[in-house]
Amino acid sequence: MNGRVSLNGLNGPLEGTAFVFDEPMLCVIGRETDCSLVIPLDAAAEVSRHHCVLTLCPPDAAIQDLGSRNGTFVNGVNIGRRESTQSVEQAREMNFESFPLRDGDVIGIGNNAFAVQIQSLKQAGKEEALPEPKEPDLFAELEESSGQTENFVSSKRHSETVRLVEQMLKTARLAVPGKDVAGIEGYQVINRIGHGGMGDVYMAIREGDKCPMALKMMRPGIAVSEASRRDFLREMEYMKALKHPHILGIYEGGYSKGVFFMALEYCDSGTLDTLIHQLKGQPLPTAGALRLIMQILDALDYAHNAVLPDLKLPDGSLRPTRGLVHRDIKPKNIFLQGYGEQRLAKLADFGLAKSFCHAGLGGCTQTGFFSGTAAYISRQQFLNYKYVGPEVDVWAAAATLYFMLSAHSPRNFKGMNPFCAILETSPVSIFERRPDIPRKLGKLLDAALDDSRQLKFRRAADFKQALMETGLC
């Protein structure tokens, strides 16, 4: 935890009630009973069904109106509402600006008021963030040397980048509980192969066995406490316990000069998202798509039921753990090895992106941890972002299969507020995108993606069995 955000009711039925948030999540506020924070009916006369949404990554917080009839207010200022002449359907197309919240702000929703209290790590009773030692910012040098392109344009620039990455590794501390080992030796860095919001990915060769590896470098967005640093490294070690042929392997990880790094299994065929783009928007053949999704469902079934090492909590106690929920299944997180019928799918980022943010290392801002994921989030996960089970991963796997078969995500987000699209619209039937799809498969996929009520498939094994019963696998 890197901070805490609290909403304290100031009047009406919720007066004196405190809603406390200490980890990244989305909180929908409204009068509908499926909201994360429900305004009681006797105080909801001027409150819309889904009125507004809080995006929380403590101590950062922001609020966005969802096209409400009477508006959302911060310190008496209206930050968003639909016009009196506009319908609810028209409001879905409105994308009001996300408004950052500060300690002491007062939120007004109908006749209800909430005081915002934001506490930093120190104020929340936790360890204070520790500044990094005064030493060269290698990550900044890396960005300067490699630029923003994925391929190096000169041997001089390439050599400088390799030197910096190798220097970083040699001064790293391994993420091994109870140990502080100086130096990671034995990697020959080749070039940068990816760039994202959390950092860069480099291809490297492990000198001992000449095995190709992917080195992922992640830089914290803010100064962090020693406790948060330990928490993330412990979580990284925890994820290494997942051993499955269709989960991307993590070999080792550590921290050096302000940068976290991981040595990952290297995949030579990019991601599923990249593959569809290479096909210029054409869907995969049905047999190939089913072969890949069956592998992902095997990985999910394993992870959801895996018996993992006891997790050591900050107070020193141990918590037994069984099963992990990914919560971010999408084509960009599915890596591929090989080609054609020999192609293998590997599920990546099992919890690490969330852990990076949760530990306070991501410098999350407003909707940052949600962006890029909306197309593969079910309504249930959006409304209950913090407390979700394996069923949301199964829904996202079905959405990924839909993408492979149609080159589209299930919902139509064009011209719509993504939050409203999830809350107020249903997935488009696969038959509208692929009229030629086998009927049994299409009906099954539509049923699996129906998130208007309880999700149909609670377990990955059940969805896999249903796919096999179509006779196409």
C-alpha positions in Angstrom: 0.0 0.0 0.0 1.3 3.4 -0.9 -1.6 5.5 0.6 -5.2 5.5 1.4 -8.3 7.4 0.0 -11.4 7.7 2.1 -14.9 9.1 1.4 -16.7 10.2 4.5 -20.5 10.8 4.3 -21.4 14.3 5.5 -25.2 14.2 5.4 -28.3 12.0 4.8 -28.4 8.2 5.4 -24.7 7.9 4.8 -23.6 10.6 7.3 -20.7 9.3 9.4 -20.1 6.4 7.1 -16.5 6.0 5.8 -15.6 4.2 2.6 -11.9 3.4 2.6 -9.8 2.4 -0.4 -6.2 1.3 0.0 -5.5 -0.4 -3.4 -6.1 0.2 -7.1 -9.7 -0.2 -8.0 -12.7 1.3 -9.8 -15.7 2.4 -7.7 -19.0 3.1 -9.5 -21.4 5.3 -7.5 -25.1 5.4 -8.1 -28.5 4.3 -6.9 -28.4 0.9 -8.8 -27.8 -2.0 -6.4 -24.9 -3.3 -8.5 -22.8 -0.2 -7.9 -19.7 -0.4 -5.7 -21.1 2.4 -3.6 -24.9 2.4 -3.5 -26.7 5.6 -2.6 -29.8 4.5 -0.5 -33.1 5.0 -2.2 -34.3 7.5 0.4 -31.4 9.8 -0.6 -31.3 9.0 -4.3 -34.0 11.3 -5.8 -31.4 13.2 -7.8 -28.9 10.3 -8.3 -28.6 8.4 -11.6 -28.5 4.6 -11.8 -24.7 4.7 -12.6 -23.9 8.3 -11.7 -20.1 8.6 -11.6 -17.0 6.5 -11.2 -13.9 6.9 -9.0 -10.6 5.7 -10.4 -8.4 4.9 -7.4 -4.7 4.1 -7.2 -3.9 5.5 -3.7 -2.9 8.1 -3.0 -4.0 9.1 -6.5 -7.8 9.4 -7.1 -10.0 10.9 -9.8 -13.7 11.1 -10.4 -15.6 11.1 -13.7 -19.3 11.8 -14.3 -21.1 9.1 -16.4 -23.6 11.3 -18.1 -25.8 11.7 -15.0 -29.0 13.8 -15.2 -28.2 16.1 -12.3 -24.4 16.2 -12.4 -21.4 15.5 -10.3 -19.9 18.3 -8.2 -16.5 18.8 -6.6 -16.3 21.7 -4.2 -19.6 23.1 -5.6 -18.3 23.0 -9.2 -20.1 20.9 -11.8 -17.6 18.6 -13.4 -20.1 16.8 -15.7 -23.7 16.1 -16.6 -25.8 15.5 -19.6 -28.0 18.2 -21.0 -31.7 18.2 -20.1 -32.6 17.5 -23.7 -30.2 14.5 -24.0 -31.3 10.9 -23.5 -29.4 8.3 -21.6 -28.4 6.7 -24.9 -26.9 10.1 -26.0 -25.1 10.4 -22.7 -23.2 7.2 -23.4 -21.4 9.0 -26.1 -20.2 11.7 -23.8 -16.7 11.3 -22.3 -16.4 13.8 -19.5 -12.9 14.6 -18.3 -11.6 12.7 -15.3 -11.2 15.2 -12.5 -8.3 14.7 -10.0 -9.2 14.7 -6.3 -7.3 16.3 -3.5 -7.3 15.9 0.2 -10.2 18.1 1.7 -12.3 18.1 -1.5 -16.1 17.7 -1.1 -18.0 15.6 -3.7 -21.6 16.3 -4.3 -23.9 13.7 -5.8 -27.6 14.7 -5.7 -28.3 15.7 -2.1 -25.4 13.7 -0.8 -22.0 15.1 0.1 -18.7 13.2 0.8 -15.5 14.6 2.2 -12.4 13.3 0.5 -9.5 12.3 2.8 -6.2 11.3 1.1 -3.3 10.0 3.2 0.2 9.4 2.0 2.2 6.3 3.0 3.5 8.0 6.2 0.1 9.5 7.1 -1.5 6.1 6.7 0.8 4.7 9.4 3.1 2.9 7.1 6.8 3.3 6.3 7.9 6.6 4.7 9.1 6.5 1.1 12.8 6.5 0.9 14.6 8.5 -1.7 17.0 6.8 -4.0 20.7 7.2 -3.4 22.4 10.0 -5.4 23.6 8.0 -8.4 23.2 8.2 -12.2 19.7 7.6 -13.5 20.4 4.7 -15.7 16.8 4.4 -16.9 16.8 8.0 -18.1 20.1 7.2 -19.9 18.6 4.1 -21.4 15.6 6.1 -22.8 18.0 8.7 -24.2 20.3 6.1 -25.8 17.6 4.0 -27.3 15.0 6.6 -28.3 11.4 5.6 -28.8 11.8 3.1 -31.6 12.0 -0.6 -31.2 15.0 -1.1 -33.4 18.3 0.7 -33.0 19.4 2.9 -35.8 23.1 3.0 -35.2 25.8 0.7 -33.8 27.0 3.4 -31.5 23.5 3.9 -29.9 23.1 0.1 -29.7 26.4 -0.3 -27.9 25.6 2.4 -25.4 22.3 0.8 -24.6 23.8 -2.6 -24.1 26.5 -1.1 -21.8 23.8 0.6 -19.7 21.6 -2.5 -19.4 24.6 -4.8 -18.5 25.8 -2.2 -15.9 22.4 -2.3 -14.3 22.4 -6.0 -14.1 25.8 -6.2 -12.6 24.7 -4.0 -9.7 21.3 -5.6 -9.1 20.0 -7.4 -6.1 18.3 -10.7 -6.6 14.7 -11.0 -5.6 15.4 -13.9 -3.3 13.8 -13.8 0.2 16.4 -13.3 2.9 19.2 -12.7 0.5 20.9 -9.6 -0.9 23.1 -10.8 -3.7 25.2 -8.3 -5.6 25.4 -8.8 -9.3 23.5 -10.6 -12.0 26.0 -12.1 -14.4 25.8 -14.0 -17.6 23.5 -12.1 -19.9 24.4 -10.7 -23.3 22.0 -8.0 -24.2 21.1 -7.9 -27.9 18.5 -5.1 -28.5 15.2 -3.6 -27.3 12.2 -5.5 -28.5 9.4 -3.7 -26.7 8.4 -0.5 -25.0 5.4 0.1 -22.8 3.9 2.1 -19.9 5.9 0.3 -17.2 9.2 0.2 -19.0 11.2 -1.6 -21.8 11.8 -5.2 -22.8 15.2 -6.3 -24.2 16.2 -9.5 -25.9 19.3 -11.1 -24.3 21.2 -14.4 -24.5 21.9 -16.3 -21.3 25.6 -17.1 -21.7 25.6 -20.3 -19.8 23.3 -22.2 -22.2 22.9 -19.6 -25.1 19.2 -19.6 -24.3 17.3 -16.5 -25.5 15.7 -14.5 -22.8 13.5 -11.4 -22.5 14.7 -8.8 -19.9 11.9 -6.6 -18.7 12.9 -3.3 -17.1 10.3 -1.5 -14.9 10.9 1.9 -13.4 8.8 3.1 -10.4 6.8 6.2 -11.2 7.5 7.6 -7.7 9.9 7.3 -4.8 8.9 4.2 -2.9 9.4 2.8 0.6 11.7 0.0 1.4 8.6 -2.0 2.5 6.9 -1.5 -0.9 10.0 -2.5 -2.6 10.3 -5.7 -0.6 6.6 -6.4 -1.2 6.9 -6.2 -4.9 10.0 -8.3 -5.0 8.3 -10.9 -2.8 5.3 -10.9 -5.1 7.6 -11.4 -8.1 9.2 -14.4 -6.4 5.7 -15.6 -5.6 4.7 -15.5 -9.3 7.8 -17.6 -10.1 6.0 -20.5 -8.4 3.6 -20.8 -11.3 5.1 -23.5 -13.5 3.0 -24.4 -16.6 3.8 -24.9 -20.3 1.3 -22.1 -21.2 2.3 -19.5 -18.6 5.3 -17.3 -19.5 8.1 -18.3 -17.2 9.9 -15.9 -14.8 13.4 -17.0 -14.2 14.7 -14.4 -11.9 14.2 -10.7 -10.9 15.6 -8.0 -8.9 16.2 -4.3 -8.3 19.0 -2.0 -9.4 19.6 1.7 -9.3 15.9 2.7 -9.3 14.8 0.0 -11.8 13.1 -3.4 -11.2 13.9 -6.1 -13.7 12.8 -9.6 -14.6 14.4 -12.3 -16.8 11.5 -13.9 -18.7 11.0 -16.7 -21.1 11.5 -15.4 -24.7 8.7 -15.9 -27.3 9.8 -15.6 -30.9 6.4 -14.9 -32.5 5.2 -11.8 -30.6 1.8 -11.5 -29.1 -1.7 -12.6 -30.2 -2.5 -8.9 -30.7 0.5 -8.5 -33.0 -0.5 -11.6 -35.0 -4.0 -10.3 -35.8 -2.5 -6.9 -36.9 -0.1 -8.8 -39.1 -3.1 -10.5 -40.7 -4.4 -6.9 -41.5 -7.5 -7.4 -39.4 -8.4 -10.8 -40.8 -9.6 -13.4 -38.2 -7.7 -16.6 -37.4 -9.0 -19.9 -38.8 -11.4 -21.5 -36.4 -9.3 -24.5 -35.7 -6.2 -22.4 -35.0 -8.1 -20.0 -32.7 -9.6 -22.9 -30.7 -6.2 -24.6 -30.4 -4.8 -21.4 -28.8 -7.7 -20.7 -26.5 -7.7 -24.3 -25.2 -4.1 -23.8 -24.1 -5.0 -20.5 -22.3 -7.9 -22.2 -20.6 -5.5 -25.0 -19.4 -3.2 -22.3 -18.0 -6.1 -20.6 -16.2 -7.4 -23.8 -14.8 -3.9 -24.6 -13.4 -3.4 -21.1 -11.9 -6.9 -20.8 -10.4 -6.3 -24.1 -8.5 -2.5 -24.0 -7.9 -1.2 -24.7 -4.4 1.4 -22.0 -3.9 4.0 -21.3 -1.2 2.7 -19.5 1.9 2.8 -15.8 1.4 4.8 -14.0 4.0 3.0 -10.9 5.2 4.7 -7.6 6.3 4.1 -8.5 10.0 6.0 -11.7 9.5 3.0 -14.1 9.6 2.4 -16.6 6.8 -0.8 -16.8 4.7 -1.6 -20.1 2.9 -2.6 -19.4 -0.7 -4.4 -21.4 -3.2 -5.1 -20.1 -6.7 -4.5 -16.8 -8.5 -6.8 -14.7 -10.6 -5.1 -12.9 -13.5 -7.7 -10.1 -14.0 -6.0 -8.8 -17.1 -6.5 -11.4 -19.8 -6.2 -9.8 -23.3 -4.5 -10.4 -26.6 -1.5 -8.3 -25.7 -0.8 -10.5 -22.6 -0.8 -13.7 -24.7 2.6 -14.4 -26.2 3.3 -16.9 -29.0 6.1 -19.4 -29.7 6.5 -21.2 -33.0 4.3 -21.0 -36.1 1.3 -22.7 -37.7 0.0 -25.8 -36.0 3.1 -25.9 -33.7 2.3 -22.5 -32.3 2.1 -22.3 -28.5 0.3 -19.7 -26.4 1.9 -18.3 -23.2 -0.1 -16.2 -20.7 2.0 -13.3 -19.4 1.9 -10.7 -16.6 0.2 -12.9 -14.1 -0.5 -10.4 -11.4 2.7 -8.4 -11.9 1.2 -5.3 -13.4 -1.4 -5.1 -10.6 1.3 -5.8 -8.0 3.5 -3.1 -9.4 0.7 -0.6 -9.0 -0.6 -2.0 -5.7 2.9 -1.7 -4.1 2.8 2.0 -5.0 5.5 1.6 -7.7 3.6 2.4 -10.8 2.9 6.0 -10.2 -0.6 5.2 -11.4 -2.6 8.2 -12.5 -6.4 8.4 -12.8 -7.4 5.8 -15.4 -3.9 4.6 -16.2 -4.2 1.1 -14.8 -7.5 0.6 -16.6 -6.7 1.9 -20.0 -6.1 -0.7 -22.7 -8.1 -3.3 -20.8 -11.7 -2.1 -21.1 -12.5 -4.3 -24.1 -11.7 -7.4 -22.1 -13.4 -6.6 -18.8 -16.8 -7.9 -18.1 -19.5 -5.9 -16.5 -19.1 -7.9 -13.3 -15.4 -7.1 -13.0 -15.9 -3.4 -13.7 -18.5 -3.2 -10.9 -16.6 -5.3 -8.5 -13.0 -4.7 -9.5 -11.5 -5.5 -6.2 -13.4 -8.7 -5.3 -13.4 -10.9 -8.4 -13.0 -14.6 -8.9 -11.9 -17.0 -11.7 -15.1 -16.3 -13.7 -13.8 -12.9 -14.8 -10.7 -14.6 -16.3 -13.0 -17.1 -18.1 -15.1 -14.3 -19.5 -11.9 -12.5 -20.7 -10.7 -15.7 -22.3 -14.0 -16.0 -24.2 -13.6 -12.3 -25.3 -10.1 -13.2 -26.5 -11.5 -16.1 -28.5 -14.1 -13.7 -30.0 -11.2 -11.4 -31.0 -9.4 -14.3 -32.7 -12.5 -15.3 -34.6 -13.7 -11.8 -35.7 -10.7 -9.4 -35.3 -13.0 -7.3 -33.1 -13.5 -7.0 -29.3 -17.0 -8.1 -28.1 -18.4 -4.7 -27.3 -18.7 -1.7 -29.7 -16.7 1.1 -28.0 -16.6 3.4 -31.1 -17.8 6.9 -30.1 -18.7 5.8 -26.6 -17.4 6.5 -23.1 -15.8 3.1 -22.3 -17.2 3.0 -18.8 -20.7 3.6 -20.1 -20.2 1.0 -22.9 -19.4 -1.7 -20.3 -22.3 -0.6 -17.9 -25.0 0.0 -20.4 -24.4 -2.1 -23.6 -24.2 -5.8 -24.3 -21.5 -7.6 -26.3 -22.3 -7.8 -30.1 -23.3 -11.3 -31.2 -20.5 -13.1 -32.9 -22.9 -13.9 -35.7 -23.1 -10.2 -36.6 -19.3 -10.2 -37.1 -18.9 -13.7 -38.5 -22.1 -15.0 -40.0 -20.3 -18.1 -41.2 -19.1 -19.2 -37.8 -20.3 -22.8 -36.9 -23.6 -22.4 -35.2 -22.8 -24.4 -32.0 -19.6 -22.4 -31.4 -21.3 -19.1 -32.0 -24.2 -19.8 -29.6 -21.8 -21.0 -27.0 -19.6 -17.9 -27.3 -22.6 -15.5 -27.1 -23.7 -17.3 -24.0 -20.3 -17.2 -22.4 -20.1 -13.4 -23.0 -23.5 -12.6 -21.7 -22.7 -10.4 -18.7 -26.1 -9.0 -18.0 -26.5 -11.4 -15.1 -24.3 -14.0 -13.4 -21.6 -15.2 -15.8 -22.3 -18.6 -17.3 -18.9 -20.2 -16.8 -17.3 -20.0 -13.4 -14.4 -22.3 -14.1 -12.0 -22.5 -17.0 -12.3 -26.3 -17.2 -16.1 -25.9 -17.7 -15.7 -23.6 -20.7 -13.0 -25.8 -22.2 -15.4 -28.8 -21.8 -18.2 -26.9 -23.5 -15.9 -26.0 -26.4 -14.9 -29.6 -26.8 -18.6 -30.6 -26.9 -19.0 -28.5 -30.1 -17.1 -31.2 -31.9 -14.7 -28.6 -33.3 -11.7 -29.2 -31.0 
